[in-house]
């Protein structure tokens, strides 16, 4: 990195290696991809077990209660 004066202002020049500031390995990208796949798999599994576990939703129960109350009157 070096500085020079251009048009009365101080300009800082940075080499490509300094500007990049990282390595060329693909480790971070691989970790991000694997983590994303694990999160998606966990979400799908939790949704699937939740849907298979219950046969009625809260809305179904409210509808059944309202129907029962209106029929009893």
C-alpha positions in Angstrom: 0.0 0.0 0.0 1.3 3.4 -0.8 0.0 6.9 -1.0 0.6 9.6 -3.5 -0.7 13.1 -4.2 -2.9 13.5 -7.3 -4.7 16.7 -8.1 -4.0 18.1 -4.6 -5.5 15.1 -2.8 -3.8 12.2 -1.2 -4.7 8.9 -2.9 -4.1 5.5 -1.4 -3.2 2.7 -3.8 -3.7 -0.9 -2.7 -2.3 -4.0 -4.6 -4.7 -6.7 -5.7 -3.5 -9.1 -3.0 -4.0 -6.5 -0.3 -7.4 -5.6 -1.5 -8.6 -9.2 -1.7 -7.4 -9.9 1.9 -8.4 -13.5 1.8 -7.2 -16.9 0.7 -8.1 -18.8 -2.4 -9.2 -21.9 -0.7 -12.7 -23.1 -1.0 -13.1 -24.2 2.6 -15.4 -21.3 3.6 -17.7 -21.9 0.6 -17.8 -25.7 1.3 -18.7 -25.1 5.0 -21.5 -22.6 4.0 -22.9 -25.1 1.4 -22.9 -28.0 3.8 -24.4 -25.9 6.6 -27.2 -24.7 4.3 -28.0 -28.3 3.3 -28.1 -29.4 6.9 -30.4 -26.6 7.9 -32.7 -27.3 5.0 -32.8 -31.0 5.9 -33.5 -30.2 9.5 -36.4 -27.9 8.5 -37.9 -30.4 6.2 -37.6 -33.2 8.8 -39.2 -31.0 11.5 -42.1 -30.0 9.3 -42.6 -33.6 8.1 -42.7 -35.0 11.6 -45.0 -32.2 12.7 -47.5 -32.8 9.9 -47.5 -36.6 10.3 -47.9 -36.3 14.1 -51.1 -34.4 14.3 -54.4 -35.2 12.6 -56.1 -32.0 13.5 -55.0 -28.4 13.6 -56.0 -25.7 16.1 -58.3 -24.2 13.5 -60.1 -27.5 13.1 -60.7 -27.7 16.8 -62.1 -24.1 16.9 -64.5 -24.9 14.0 -65.7 -28.1 15.8 -66.3 -26.2 19.0 -68.2 -23.4 17.3 -70.3 -26.0 15.4 -71.1 -27.9 18.6 -72.1 -24.6 20.4 -74.4 -23.5 17.5 -76.1 -26.9 17.3 -76.8 -27.0 21.1 -78.8 -23.8 21.0 
